[in-house]
Amino acid sequence: MTAYALFIREETIDQSELDLYASLVPASLNTHSPKILAAYGEQEVVEGPPCEGVVLVEFPTLELASAWYHSPEYQNAVQHRLKGARYRGILLAGSDN
């Protein structure tokens, strides 16, 4: 069943940390078959508080999404994202209806 990783940036704290994250994260995407569906595009928040940006990544399965998130390559990068901004991150199983 298809799965998604959803990241919502709520507030930037340190842009230099986000820049470092951006330089490191591509190496983590070489495995686990991700497909970036949306990344910081135009948005309309229709419920809840405003946010700075949203990223949506598709994976073939929830297990692959979790394996990517917890991989050493991504964990090396994610520490800089978390130092650089307040985010919400969600791994979500899709619906194969």
C-alpha positions in Angstrom: 0.0 0.0 0.0 1.3 3.4 -1.0 2.5 5.7 1.9 3.5 9.3 2.3 5.9 11.4 4.3 4.4 14.8 5.1 6.5 17.6 6.6 5.0 21.0 7.6 7.5 23.8 8.3 5.9 26.0 11.0 8.7 28.5 11.7 12.3 29.0 10.5 14.9 29.3 13.3 18.2 29.1 11.5 18.4 29.2 7.7 22.0 28.1 7.6 20.9 24.8 9.3 18.2 24.4 6.7 20.7 25.0 3.9 23.0 22.3 5.3 20.0 19.9 5.5 19.2 20.6 1.9 22.7 19.7 0.9 22.7 16.4 2.8 19.2 15.1 2.2 19.6 14.1 -1.5 22.0 11.3 -0.5 19.2 9.7 1.6 16.8 9.6 -1.4 18.9 7.2 -3.4 17.2 4.2 -1.8 13.7 3.4 -0.5 12.0 4.5 -3.9 10.7 7.9 -2.9 8.9 10.3 -5.2 8.7 13.9 -4.3 5.1 15.0 -5.0 5.3 18.6 -3.6 7.9 20.7 -2.0 7.3 24.3 -0.8 4.9 25.2 -3.6 2.1 27.6 -3.4 -0.4 26.7 -0.8 -3.8 27.8 0.6 -4.2 26.9 4.3 -7.9 26.3 4.7 -7.9 25.0 8.3 -5.5 25.5 11.2 -2.6 27.9 11.6 -0.6 29.2 8.7 2.7 27.4 7.8 5.8 28.4 5.9 5.9 25.3 3.7 4.9 21.7 3.0 6.7 18.7 1.6 4.9 15.6 0.4 6.9 12.5 -0.5 5.4 9.2 -1.8 6.8 5.7 -1.0 5.7 2.3 -2.2 4.9 1.2 1.4 4.8 2.5 4.9 7.7 0.2 5.8 9.9 1.8 3.1 8.9 5.3 4.3 9.8 4.4 7.9 13.1 2.7 6.7 14.0 5.9 4.8 13.2 8.2 7.8 15.1 6.1 10.3 18.1 5.4 7.9 21.5 6.6 9.0 21.7 8.8 5.8 18.5 10.6 6.6 19.2 10.8 10.4 22.5 12.5 9.5 20.5 15.2 7.6 17.4 15.5 9.7 19.2 16.8 12.8 20.0 20.0 10.8 16.4 20.4 9.7 15.3 20.2 13.3 17.9 22.7 14.4 16.8 25.0 11.5 13.1 25.1 11.9 10.0 23.9 13.8 8.4 21.1 11.8 5.7 18.6 12.0 6.5 15.2 10.3 4.0 12.5 9.6 4.4 9.1 8.0 1.0 8.1 6.6 -0.3 4.9 5.0 -2.3 5.7 1.8 -5.7 4.3 0.8 -5.7 2.0 -2.2 -9.3 2.6 -3.0 
